[in-house]
Amino acid sequence: MSALIIVDLTPVDKDQLSTYSALAAETLLPFSGEFIAKGAIETLHGDSAFQTKVVIQFPDKESALNWYASDAYQKIIPTRNLGMDSQFHLIG
């Protein structure tokens, strides 16, 4: 069964976020991860602490966890943290 990583985020430094986004896309490839949705959210009910949502699909939960724990992804987390406030969630 496929697994999803849902990222809720608010940009804090657009240059850092742009750098992170380009690097993060490259780290997905070895784990067959792909972006299936990315953009500003429109809240239909309740309050949202974040402005943007990203949905990344993986073939399975193991691939998603291996991507997040990979050296390539871990290396860019400092750039991520400079570029955005975020929460990552795994469904799968």
KAHUDA-V292475 format. One record per backbone hydrogen bond with DSSP energy under -0.5 kcal/mol. NH is the residue of the N-H (numbers start at 1). CO is the residue of the C=O. Records with the same first field share a line. If there is no record, write none. Layout:
NH->CO / CO
This chain:
3->58
4->91
5->56
6->4 / 89
7->5 / 54
8->6 / 87
9->52
10->85
12->83
13->83
17->13
18->14
19->15
20->16
21->17
22->18
23->19
24->20
25->21
26->22
27->23
28->24 / 25
29->25 / 26
31->28
32->29
33->28
34->57
36->55
37->55
39->53
41->51
43->41
51->9
52->9
53->39
54->7
55->37
56->5
57->34
58->3
59->31
64->60
65->61
66->62
67->63
68->64
69->65
70->66 / 67
74->70
75->71
76->72 / 73
77->73 / 74
80->76
81->77
82->78
83->79
84->80
85->10
87->8
89->6
91->4
